[in-house]
Amino acid sequence: MSRPREFEMDDALERALDVFWSKGYQGASMADLLAAMGLSKSSFYGAFGCKRDVFAAALRRYSDGYLAEARQLFDPAGDALGQLRAYLLRAIENGAATDCARRGCMIVNVAVELAPEDTAIEQEVRAHSERMVALLAEVLRRGQRQGCILPDITVEHWGRHLLTMVTGLYVLRKGGAEAVLLSPVIETCLTSITGPS
């Protein structure tokens, strides 16, 4: 009999994620969360605990979803360079027709808003980053085997570099920078790991 409630709570958590992503932790009021999640206060506290607990759960959900999408993009059978280009471009083009580009990446937003003051959130952000660095290094290594990435680069260092670049792109895009101005930056970066054409 608990299965329907699990599905309801899963949907409620997804709606909470949307509120936190749009408004941030401090900007999201309990009234915002209750309205979006369709829960009473008693149901909210019974299912999730406090606002901080539902935020942590929403952040993990976002991280898991982001990593799952990245793994899907980085299909092991595909062209590593093309996949890396698509990943970088996604930071400036994702949601260009909606408000998603201006919401930025939730992990980046949280890193700025909460990580400096919240050790547990800092650890969540760091864990997400390390998983992404490892994934990017894996794609770079595959690119070396495919012959499209320079063989003498250190893939771990460049994995971190690419993640740092994506973070900056999200921030610049959220700040209003136009995608057309950021695209050449991506190509310059990729030239550094492929060599001149």
Backbone as a chain_set.jsonl record, in Angstrom:
{"seq": "MSRPREFEMDDALERALDVFWSKGYQGASMADLLAAMGLSKSSFYGAFGCKRDVFAAALRRYSDGYLAEARQLFDPAGDALGQLRAYLLRAIENGAATDCARRGCMIVNVAVELAPEDTAIEQEVRAHSERMVALLAEVLRRGQRQGCILPDITVEHWGRHLLTMVTGLYVLRKGGAEAVLLSPVIETCLTSITGPS", "coords": {"N": [[0.812, -1.22, 0.0], [2.158, 1.162, 0.211], [3.267, 2.04, -2.124], [1.804, 3.864, -3.95], [2.009, 6.248, -2.424], [4.758, 6.631, -2.441], [5.18, 7.277, -5.135], [3.716, 9.673, -5.241], [5.221, 11.237, -3.466], [7.603, 11.309, -4.822], [6.944, 12.825, -7.05], [6.255, 15.185, -5.726], [8.74, 15.895, -4.69], [10.136, 16.437, -7.032], [8.797, 18.738, -7.806], [9.481, 20.414, -5.719], [12.199, 20.614, -6.2], [12.133, 22.15, -8.54], [11.216, 24.585, -7.518], [13.31, 25.315, -5.731], [15.407, 25.464, -7.55], [14.626, 27.579, -9.139], [14.302, 29.701, -7.29], [16.281, 29.564, -5.369], [17.704, 28.544, -2.17], [17.313, 30.268, 0.065], [15.46, 32.031, -1.014], [13.213, 30.506, -1.454], [10.196, 30.077, -0.008], [8.351, 28.501, 2.692], [5.675, 28.56, 2.055], [5.794, 28.739, -0.745], [6.894, 26.22, -1.314], [4.986, 24.398, -0.231], [2.749, 25.017, -1.778], [3.634, 24.393, -4.383], [4.267, 21.697, -4.116], [1.91, 20.591, -3.377], [1.143, 19.867, -0.799], [0.084, 19.621, 2.635], [1.159, 21.306, 5.652], [1.553, 19.404, 7.693], [1.743, 17.013, 6.232], [3.988, 17.585, 4.735], [6.053, 17.839, 6.704], [5.847, 15.298, 7.791], [6.585, 13.645, 5.68], [9.025, 14.635, 4.642], [10.484, 15.976, 6.593], [12.228, 18.796, 7.566], [12.601, 22.032, 5.87], [15.268, 22.21, 5.11], [15.971, 19.518, 4.879], [14.371, 18.617, 2.726], [15.434, 20.193, 0.775], [18.069, 19.189, 0.59], [17.499, 16.625, -0.363], [16.35, 17.28, -2.815], [18.527, 18.457, -4.073], [20.274, 16.276, -4.325], [18.726, 14.769, -6.048], [18.737, 16.403, -8.322], [21.509, 16.345, -8.924], [21.897, 13.589, -9.447], [20.247, 13.317, -11.692], [21.481, 15.079, -13.49], [24.007, 13.873, -13.832], [23.184, 11.431, -14.914], [22.106, 12.272, -17.37], [24.425, 13.295, -18.513], [25.978, 10.97, -18.747], [24.442, 9.624, -20.589], [24.714, 11.314, -22.78], [27.448, 11.024, -23.244], [27.94, 8.628, -24.814], [29.582, 5.573, -24.969], [30.104, 4.473, -27.459], [30.229, 6.54, -29.179], [31.48, 9.572, -30.875], [34.03, 11.075, -29.238], [35.028, 13.744, -29.205], [32.979, 15.209, -30.463], [30.969, 14.758, -28.609], [31.997, 16.042, -26.333], [32.01, 18.672, -27.259], [29.247, 19.05, -27.579], [28.451, 18.835, -24.921], [29.676, 21.095, -23.743], [28.47, 23.144, -25.227], [25.881, 22.836, -24.405], [25.735, 24.14, -21.988], [25.438, 26.785, -22.66], [23.378, 26.9, -24.449], [21.224, 25.427, -23.58], [17.853, 25.507, -22.948], [17.476, 27.942, -24.177], [15.244, 29.002, -25.329], [13.562, 29.246, -23.259], [13.239, 29.956, -19.715], [15.328, 28.564, -18.65], [18.043, 28.88, -19.261], [18.628, 31.183, -17.873], [18.244, 30.367, -15.299], [20.407, 28.854, -14.774], [22.866, 26.394, -13.703], [21.866, 24.227, -11.198], [23.625, 23.115, -9.31], [25.841, 24.81, -9.475], [24.615, 27.199, -8.689], [23.941, 26.566, -6.039], [26.466, 26.114, -4.987], [27.463, 28.683, -4.882], [25.558, 30.022, -3.291], [25.184, 28.522, -0.844], [27.239, 26.632, -0.172], [29.646, 27.828, 0.936], [28.919, 28.233, 3.595], [27.8, 25.951, 4.605], [28.695, 22.902, 5.516], [27.849, 20.275, 4.887], [26.396, 20.628, 2.504], [28.438, 21.659, 0.957], [30.024, 19.37, 0.728], [28.321, 17.748, -0.781], [28.253, 19.197, -3.181], [30.949, 19.079, -3.877], [31.284, 16.305, -4.185], [29.621, 15.825, -6.377], [31.018, 17.311, -8.308], [33.461, 15.911, -8.423], [32.614, 13.457, -9.458], [31.797, 14.284, -11.992], [34.225, 15.221, -13.045], [35.67, 12.822, -13.191], [34.106, 11.476, -15.08], [34.389, 13.138, -17.342], [37.154, 12.897, -17.733], [37.273, 10.25, -18.469], [35.951, 10.347, -20.939], [37.722, 11.974, -22.353], [39.966, 10.307, -22.373], [38.985, 8.257, -23.968], [38.724, 9.726, -26.298], [41.418, 10.121, -26.884], [42.136, 7.51, -27.553], [40.616, 7.283, -29.827], [41.905, 9.034, -31.438], [41.296, 11.707, -31.727], [41.84, 13.462, -29.722], [44.602, 15.086, -28.275], [47.432, 13.061, -27.571], [49.173, 13.534, -25.47], [48.08, 15.0, -23.385], [47.061, 15.45, -19.958], [44.492, 13.669, -18.811], [42.959, 13.787, -16.449], [43.551, 16.331, -15.397], [42.585, 17.914, -17.477], [39.939, 17.155, -17.463], [39.067, 18.384, -15.125], [39.549, 20.994, -15.867], [37.708, 21.352, -17.987], [35.3, 21.051, -16.596], [35.466, 23.265, -14.921], [35.349, 25.238, -16.843], [32.765, 24.84, -17.907], [31.27, 25.501, -15.655], [31.854, 28.251, -15.462], [30.71, 29.081, -17.88], [27.985, 28.581, -17.42], [27.527, 30.481, -15.404], [28.101, 32.915, -16.713], [26.191, 32.827, -18.751], [23.848, 32.82, -17.258], [24.102, 35.321, -16.231], [23.439, 36.85, -18.389], [24.999, 36.907, -20.685], [25.35, 36.525, -24.198], [24.763, 33.605, -26.135], [26.006, 33.463, -28.62], [28.314, 34.903, -28.276], [29.75, 33.344, -26.564], [30.233, 30.903, -27.755], [32.617, 30.899, -29.438], [34.567, 30.797, -27.447], [34.354, 28.251, -26.462], [35.196, 26.773, -28.705], [37.859, 27.598, -28.868], [38.858, 26.482, -26.538], [38.53, 23.736, -27.084], [40.279, 23.445, -29.218], [42.666, 23.483, -27.89], [42.935, 20.922, -26.921], [42.813, 19.317, -29.086], [44.575, 20.156, -30.918], [45.767, 22.249, -33.663], [43.665, 22.42, -36.545]], "CA": [[0.0, 0.0, 0.0], [2.991, 2.361, 0.294], [3.774, 2.425, -3.439], [1.234, 5.123, -4.459], [2.556, 7.381, -1.681], [6.114, 6.851, -2.924], [5.085, 8.003, -6.386], [3.278, 11.028, -4.927], [6.335, 11.944, -2.853], [8.596, 11.519, -5.867], [6.45, 13.96, -7.825], [6.359, 16.365, -4.865], [10.156, 16.262, -4.611], [10.471, 17.055, -8.318], [8.251, 20.103, -7.786], [10.327, 21.171, -4.784], [13.43, 20.889, -6.936], [11.871, 23.259, -9.453], [11.138, 25.811, -6.709], [14.654, 25.656, -5.262], [16.228, 25.816, -8.71], [14.206, 28.904, -9.603], [14.349, 30.759, -6.276], [17.354, 29.368, -4.411], [17.254, 28.04, -0.871], [16.806, 31.369, 0.892], [14.307, 32.663, -1.651], [12.057, 29.601, -1.472], [9.482, 30.076, 1.272], [7.544, 27.314, 2.95], [4.435, 28.712, 1.287], [6.131, 28.366, -2.118], [7.098, 24.772, -1.383], [3.727, 23.707, 0.016], [1.872, 25.228, -2.939], [4.161, 23.658, -5.532], [4.275, 20.257, -3.837], [0.548, 20.149, -3.127], [1.132, 19.206, 0.509], [-0.176, 20.399, 3.838], [2.347, 21.364, 6.508], [1.729, 18.138, 8.405], [2.214, 16.031, 5.257], [5.361, 17.96, 4.385], [6.962, 17.471, 7.788], [5.805, 13.855, 7.958], [7.251, 12.961, 4.565], [10.365, 15.122, 4.322], [11.18, 16.634, 7.691], [12.252, 20.262, 7.48], [12.947, 22.624, 4.584], [16.659, 21.854, 4.816], [15.999, 18.112, 4.464], [13.817, 18.479, 1.376], [16.408, 20.815, -0.126], [19.169, 18.239, 0.39], [16.978, 15.555, -1.219], [16.178, 17.854, -4.156], [19.86, 18.658, -4.634], [20.752, 14.953, -4.746], [17.936, 14.393, -7.225], [19.275, 17.169, -9.456], [22.833, 15.812, -9.228], [21.728, 12.272, -10.071], [19.687, 13.529, -13.02], [22.513, 15.731, -14.316], [25.005, 12.867, -14.156], [22.558, 10.452, -15.803], [22.029, 12.889, -18.695], [25.784, 13.379, -19.034], [26.384, 9.616, -19.152], [23.711, 9.313, -21.824], [25.355, 12.101, -23.834], [28.776, 10.466, -23.496], [27.795, 7.24, -25.243], [30.914, 5.013, -25.226], [30.28, 4.123, -28.865], [30.186, 7.751, -29.99], [32.646, 10.412, -31.118], [34.316, 11.759, -27.98], [35.156, 15.189, -29.406], [31.64, 15.739, -30.713], [30.234, 14.713, -27.345], [32.52, 17.11, -25.468], [31.505, 19.94, -27.806], [27.822, 19.125, -27.248], [28.357, 19.075, -23.475], [30.013, 22.494, -23.473], [27.446, 24.001, -25.831], [24.645, 22.714, -23.625], [25.776, 25.121, -20.904], [25.049, 28.116, -23.134], [22.214, 26.83, -25.316], [20.125, 24.715, -22.937], [16.746, 26.346, -22.505], [17.575, 29.293, -24.73], [13.899, 29.491, -25.653], [12.802, 29.332, -22.012], [14.006, 30.664, -18.683], [16.322, 27.65, -18.085], [19.39, 29.435, -19.394], [18.808, 32.186, -16.841], [18.286, 29.701, -13.996], [21.741, 28.309, -14.619], [23.004, 25.035, -13.181], [21.521, 24.27, -9.773], [24.826, 22.83, -8.522], [26.62, 26.056, -9.444], [23.871, 28.151, -7.866], [24.062, 26.138, -4.639], [27.858, 26.317, -4.583], [27.624, 30.109, -4.579], [24.655, 30.474, -2.229], [25.193, 27.808, 0.437], [28.416, 25.823, 0.141], [30.616, 28.457, 1.836], [28.443, 28.281, 4.985], [27.148, 24.69, 4.961], [29.668, 21.849, 5.228], [27.198, 19.132, 4.246], [26.103, 21.009, 1.123], [29.746, 21.743, 0.297], [30.434, 17.998, 0.408], [27.471, 17.296, -1.89], [28.722, 19.88, -4.383], [32.267, 18.535, -4.193], [31.106, 14.937, -4.679], [29.092, 15.959, -7.741], [32.103, 17.784, -9.169], [34.437, 14.832, -8.616], [32.024, 12.476, -10.373], [31.834, 14.852, -13.333], [35.621, 15.236, -13.495], [36.008, 11.443, -13.563], [33.402, 11.161, -16.321], [35.034, 13.89, -18.417], [38.46, 12.283, -17.959], [36.999, 9.005, -19.2], [35.643, 10.713, -22.327], [38.978, 12.447, -22.941], [40.793, 9.118, -22.599], [38.413, 7.601, -25.147], [39.1, 10.564, -27.431], [42.811, 9.823, -27.209], [42.147, 6.226, -28.265], [40.018, 7.522, -31.144], [42.821, 9.866, -32.203], [40.8, 13.076, -31.899], [42.345, 14.247, -28.597], [46.057, 14.982, -28.201], [47.807, 11.937, -26.708], [50.057, 13.899, -24.363], [47.427, 15.778, -22.333], [46.674, 14.709, -18.755], [43.029, 13.702, -18.902], [42.376, 14.21, -15.168], [43.664, 17.791, -15.318], [41.687, 18.524, -18.452], [38.578, 16.933, -17.002], [38.778, 19.459, -14.171], [39.524, 22.245, -16.624], [36.443, 21.433, -18.715], [34.233, 21.295, -15.627], [35.606, 24.67, -14.522], [34.869, 26.054, -17.951], [31.307, 24.72, -17.951], [30.762, 26.295, -14.532], [31.931, 29.651, -15.867], [29.732, 29.325, -18.937], [26.665, 28.678, -16.78], [27.436, 31.758, -14.688], [28.032, 33.995, -17.698], [24.894, 32.749, -19.433], [22.838, 33.264, -16.298], [24.27, 36.767, -16.098], [22.913, 37.542, -19.559], [25.878, 36.846, -21.85], [24.697, 35.872, -25.326], [25.395, 32.348, -26.549], [26.838, 33.684, -29.799], [29.6, 35.417, -27.819], [30.434, 32.318, -25.786], [30.578, 29.757, -28.602], [34.032, 30.879, -29.832], [35.376, 30.418, -26.288], [34.32, 26.786, -26.438], [36.037, 26.261, -29.788], [39.247, 27.848, -28.482], [39.185, 25.461, -25.536], [38.646, 22.432, -27.732], [41.499, 23.451, -30.012], [43.775, 23.2, -26.976], [43.071, 19.487, -26.66], [42.821, 18.59, -30.353], [45.613, 20.695, -31.784], [45.22, 22.991, -34.798], [43.124, 21.56, -37.618]], "C": [[0.846, 1.271, 0.0], [3.41, 2.868, -1.085], [3.138, 3.708, -3.998], [1.8, 6.34, -3.747], [3.98, 7.687, -2.129], [6.093, 7.641, -4.224], [4.657, 9.455, -6.142], [4.431, 11.843, -4.352], [7.433, 12.229, -3.869], [8.215, 12.725, -6.712], [6.57, 15.253, -7.015], [7.801, 16.837, -4.772], [10.618, 16.927, -5.903], [9.97, 18.5, -8.365], [9.036, 20.999, -6.823], [11.64, 21.55, -5.447], [13.256, 22.092, -7.851], [11.815, 24.589, -8.703], [12.526, 26.247, -6.271], [15.549, 26.108, -6.408], [15.894, 27.232, -9.188], [14.486, 30.007, -8.591], [15.55, 30.677, -5.335], [16.802, 28.903, -3.069], [16.621, 29.154, -0.035], [15.537, 31.973, 0.308], [13.055, 31.801, -1.674], [11.403, 29.574, -0.097], [8.748, 28.761, 1.458], [6.238, 27.375, 2.176], [4.654, 28.328, -0.175], [6.197, 26.849, -2.258], [5.786, 24.009, -1.219], [2.787, 23.829, -1.186], [2.335, 24.392, -4.133], [4.038, 22.149, -5.344], [2.875, 19.703, -3.595], [0.396, 19.412, -1.809], [0.684, 20.169, 1.598], [1.114, 20.428, 4.653], [2.604, 20.029, 7.19], [2.243, 17.052, 7.462], [3.665, 16.299, 4.873], [6.335, 17.483, 5.461], [6.993, 15.956, 7.997], [6.591, 13.114, 6.894], [8.711, 13.353, 4.411], [11.151, 15.673, 5.506], [11.103, 18.138, 7.522], [12.62, 20.733, 6.072], [14.358, 22.225, 4.166], [16.763, 20.42, 4.313], [15.463, 17.929, 3.047], [14.75, 19.131, 0.364], [17.554, 19.853, -0.432], [18.733, 17.104, -0.539], [16.816, 16.049, -2.659], [17.527, 18.044, -4.838], [20.446, 17.33, -5.114], [20.016, 14.482, -6.0], [18.463, 15.114, -8.465], [20.624, 16.596, -9.892], [22.737, 14.477, -9.949], [21.202, 12.408, -11.503], [20.697, 14.122, -13.983], [23.537, 14.703, -14.775], [24.439, 11.805, -15.104], [22.466, 11.0, -17.226], [23.411, 12.968, -19.33], [26.262, 12.009, -19.513], [25.686, 9.207, -20.451], [24.329, 10.055, -23.005], [26.685, 11.481, -24.24], [28.696, 8.964, -23.803], [29.171, 6.678, -25.607], [31.173, 4.66, -26.685], [30.393, 5.363, -29.761], [31.514, 8.464, -30.127], [32.907, 11.291, -29.894], [34.383, 13.274, -28.156], [33.79, 15.836, -29.644], [30.808, 15.775, -29.445], [30.695, 15.805, -26.392], [32.029, 18.478, -25.944], [30.031, 20.117, -27.428], [27.619, 19.427, -25.771], [28.639, 20.536, -23.14], [28.942, 23.437, -24.03], [26.146, 23.97, -25.044], [24.585, 23.755, -22.507], [25.319, 26.505, -21.36], [23.781, 28.081, -23.978], [21.01, 26.202, -24.643], [19.06, 25.696, -22.457], [16.786, 27.753, -23.06], [16.205, 29.878, -25.037], [13.023, 29.617, -24.415], [13.621, 30.115, -20.996], [15.115, 29.79, -18.115], [17.72, 28.226, -18.16], [19.659, 30.451, -18.297], [18.764, 31.588, -15.441], [19.665, 29.139, -13.721], [21.721, 26.858, -14.177], [22.738, 25.084, -11.679], [22.74, 24.009, -8.888], [25.673, 24.092, -8.386], [25.927, 27.081, -8.551], [24.038, 27.846, -6.384], [25.475, 26.365, -4.123], [28.092, 27.771, -4.172], [26.805, 30.512, -3.355], [24.935, 29.836, -0.873], [26.495, 27.127, 0.812], [29.419, 26.513, 1.075], [30.217, 28.413, 3.316], [27.875, 26.956, 5.478], [28.055, 23.534, 4.545], [29.045, 20.671, 4.496], [26.887, 19.429, 2.787], [27.403, 21.119, 0.335], [30.214, 20.349, -0.126], [29.619, 17.435, -0.745], [27.955, 17.9, -3.214], [30.059, 19.3, -4.824], [32.157, 17.121, -4.769], [30.579, 14.942, -6.118], [30.217, 16.347, -8.7], [33.105, 16.679, -9.447], [33.899, 13.756, -9.548], [32.051, 12.989, -11.81], [33.254, 14.882, -13.882], [36.028, 13.84, -13.959], [35.354, 11.058, -14.891], [34.041, 11.863, -17.507], [36.403, 13.311, -18.746], [38.309, 10.992, -18.765], [36.719, 9.288, -20.675], [36.904, 11.194, -23.039], [39.906, 11.272, -23.264], [40.303, 8.357, -23.835], [38.761, 8.387, -26.407], [40.55, 10.355, -27.844], [42.907, 8.505, -27.978], [41.589, 6.377, -29.677], [40.897, 8.394, -32.027], [42.359, 11.294, -32.414], [41.232, 14.009, -30.761], [43.85, 14.024, -28.504], [46.477, 13.898, -27.212], [48.599, 12.32, -25.47], [49.392, 14.762, -23.289], [47.112, 14.872, -21.147], [45.157, 14.797, -18.628], [42.373, 14.139, -17.591], [42.414, 15.727, -15.026], [42.683, 18.469, -16.274], [40.228, 18.264, -18.131], [38.157, 18.03, -16.041], [38.691, 20.812, -14.882], [38.188, 22.415, -17.345], [35.273, 21.682, -17.771], [34.268, 22.747, -15.148], [35.071, 25.589, -15.608], [33.349, 26.022, -18.044], [30.67, 25.548, -16.84], [30.752, 27.778, -14.881], [30.92, 30.003, -16.943], [28.32, 29.456, -18.372], [26.482, 30.038, -16.097], [27.29, 32.914, -15.665], [26.685, 34.009, -18.411], [23.774, 33.234, -18.517], [22.898, 34.778, -16.118], [23.863, 37.553, -17.328], [23.81, 37.528, -20.774], [25.205, 36.051, -22.965], [25.489, 34.648, -25.75], [26.354, 32.559, -27.713], [28.216, 34.218, -29.415], [30.416, 34.368, -27.08], [30.871, 31.117, -26.623], [32.041, 29.752, -29.036], [34.974, 30.495, -28.68], [35.458, 28.903, -26.197], [35.238, 26.214, -27.504], [37.517, 26.476, -29.487], [39.717, 26.802, -27.487], [39.409, 24.111, -26.189], [39.897, 22.333, -28.602], [42.717, 23.12, -29.16], [43.983, 21.715, -26.734], [43.058, 18.656, -27.941], [44.018, 18.995, -31.221], [44.99, 21.424, -32.96], [44.762, 22.052, -35.897], [43.905, 21.75, -38.903]], "O": [[0.306, 2.36, -0.193], [3.861, 4.006, -1.209], [3.869, 4.572, -4.482], [2.05, 7.364, -4.383], [4.377, 8.85, -2.194], [6.886, 8.565, -4.406], [5.187, 10.367, -6.777], [4.603, 13.009, -4.706], [8.11, 13.255, -3.795], [9.065, 13.549, -7.049], [6.943, 16.294, -7.556], [8.063, 18.04, -4.775], [11.403, 17.875, -5.869], [10.645, 19.378, -8.902], [9.229, 22.188, -7.08], [12.134, 22.665, -5.281], [14.132, 22.953, -7.926], [12.309, 25.603, -9.196], [12.887, 27.415, -6.42], [16.354, 27.026, -6.251], [16.781, 27.984, -9.592], [14.862, 31.117, -8.967], [15.812, 31.617, -4.584], [15.59, 28.872, -2.859], [15.526, 28.992, 0.503], [14.641, 32.38, 1.047], [11.954, 32.309, -1.889], [12.0, 29.098, 0.869], [8.547, 28.004, 0.508], [5.751, 26.353, 1.694], [3.806, 27.672, -0.78], [5.636, 26.27, -3.188], [5.505, 23.081, -1.977], [2.117, 22.868, -1.563], [1.523, 23.761, -4.81], [3.745, 21.416, -6.289], [2.673, 18.488, -3.607], [-0.374, 18.458, -1.702], [0.881, 21.38, 1.494], [2.046, 19.671, 4.383], [3.745, 19.573, 7.257], [3.092, 16.252, 7.852], [4.463, 15.376, 4.707], [7.319, 16.807, 5.163], [8.033, 15.394, 8.338], [7.194, 12.076, 7.168], [9.549, 12.512, 4.088], [12.371, 15.817, 5.421], [10.016, 18.69, 7.351], [12.913, 19.921, 5.194], [14.605, 21.935, 2.995], [17.557, 20.134, 3.416], [16.032, 17.176, 2.257], [14.849, 18.675, -0.775], [17.962, 19.72, -1.586], [19.5, 16.671, -1.399], [17.111, 15.321, -3.606], [17.655, 17.819, -6.042], [21.044, 17.267, -6.188], [20.608, 13.877, -6.894], [18.616, 14.509, -9.526], [20.858, 16.385, -11.082], [23.419, 14.259, -10.95], [21.651, 11.706, -12.408], [20.769, 13.725, -15.147], [23.898, 14.656, -15.951], [25.143, 11.334, -15.998], [22.72, 10.273, -18.186], [23.564, 12.74, -20.53], [26.884, 11.904, -20.57], [26.27, 8.531, -21.299], [24.455, 9.5, -24.097], [27.014, 11.417, -25.425], [29.315, 8.145, -23.123], [29.859, 7.24, -26.46], [32.325, 4.557, -27.106], [30.627, 5.242, -30.963], [32.532, 8.036, -29.583], [32.092, 12.151, -29.557], [33.843, 14.012, -27.331], [33.492, 16.891, -29.085], [30.033, 16.706, -29.228], [29.875, 16.427, -25.717], [31.675, 19.335, -25.134], [29.617, 21.198, -27.01], [26.72, 20.185, -25.406], [27.923, 21.143, -22.344], [28.56, 24.408, -23.378], [25.402, 24.95, -25.015], [23.501, 24.197, -22.126], [24.866, 27.309, -20.546], [23.166, 29.123, -24.204], [19.881, 26.417, -25.084], [19.336, 26.596, -21.664], [16.195, 28.665, -22.482], [16.02, 31.095, -25.01], [11.873, 30.046, -24.507], [14.558, 30.834, -21.345], [15.795, 30.215, -17.181], [18.504, 28.077, -17.222], [20.793, 30.574, -17.833], [19.2, 32.231, -14.486], [20.052, 28.967, -12.565], [20.698, 26.179, -14.264], [23.327, 25.9, -10.97], [22.872, 24.619, -7.827], [26.163, 24.402, -7.301], [26.577, 27.753, -7.75], [24.25, 28.749, -5.574], [25.67, 26.759, -2.973], [28.832, 28.047, -3.227], [27.284, 31.245, -2.49], [24.926, 30.528, 0.145], [26.829, 27.047, 1.994], [29.995, 25.845, 1.934], [31.071, 28.542, 4.193], [27.504, 26.843, 6.647], [28.167, 23.225, 3.359], [29.654, 20.124, 3.576], [27.093, 18.575, 1.924], [27.461, 20.717, -0.826], [30.742, 20.179, -1.225], [30.155, 16.724, -1.595], [28.053, 17.208, -4.228], [30.274, 19.057, -6.012], [32.852, 16.78, -5.725], [31.03, 14.167, -6.961], [30.345, 15.77, -9.78], [33.554, 16.522, -10.583], [34.653, 13.199, -10.346], [32.299, 12.222, -12.741], [33.467, 14.599, -15.061], [36.661, 13.693, -15.005], [35.971, 10.395, -15.725], [34.218, 11.257, -18.564], [36.777, 13.24, -19.917], [39.126, 10.691, -19.635], [37.189, 8.564, -21.553], [37.127, 10.858, -24.202], [40.552, 11.256, -24.311], [41.101, 7.878, -24.641], [39.055, 7.805, -27.452], [40.871, 10.409, -29.031], [43.667, 8.396, -28.939], [42.025, 5.696, -30.606], [40.666, 8.486, -33.232], [42.962, 12.026, -33.199], [41.011, 15.218, -30.837], [44.319, 12.894, -28.639], [45.925, 13.827, -26.114], [48.696, 11.537, -24.525], [50.072, 15.215, -22.368], [46.92, 13.668, -21.314], [44.607, 15.868, -18.369], [41.332, 14.796, -17.618], [41.44, 16.341, -14.59], [42.04, 19.46, -15.93], [39.364, 19.066, -18.487], [37.043, 18.546, -16.119], [37.866, 21.658, -14.538], [37.601, 23.496, -17.318], [34.357, 22.436, -18.1], [33.225, 23.38, -14.99], [34.419, 26.594, -15.323], [32.715, 27.06, -18.238], [29.658, 26.214, -17.054], [29.77, 28.477, -14.631], [30.34, 31.088, -16.928], [27.554, 30.325, -18.786], [25.425, 30.661, -16.199], [26.452, 33.795, -15.47], [26.109, 35.071, -18.645], [22.873, 33.958, -18.941], [21.881, 35.43, -15.883], [23.927, 38.783, -17.328], [23.438, 38.081, -21.809], [24.567, 35.029, -22.711], [26.72, 34.647, -25.73], [27.397, 31.909, -27.787], [29.184, 34.011, -30.146], [31.637, 34.487, -26.978], [31.787, 30.392, -26.233], [32.668, 28.692, -29.008], [36.046, 29.937, -28.911], [36.512, 28.346, -25.89], [35.982, 25.27, -27.239], [38.343, 25.625, -29.817], [40.836, 26.298, -27.581], [40.378, 23.419, -25.876], [40.502, 21.267, -28.71], [43.686, 22.543, -29.653], [45.084, 21.29, -26.382], [43.265, 17.443, -27.901], [44.415, 18.27, -32.133], [43.804, 21.242, -33.235], [45.385, 21.022, -36.153], [43.599, 21.115, -39.911]]}, "num_chains": 1, "name": "protein.A"}
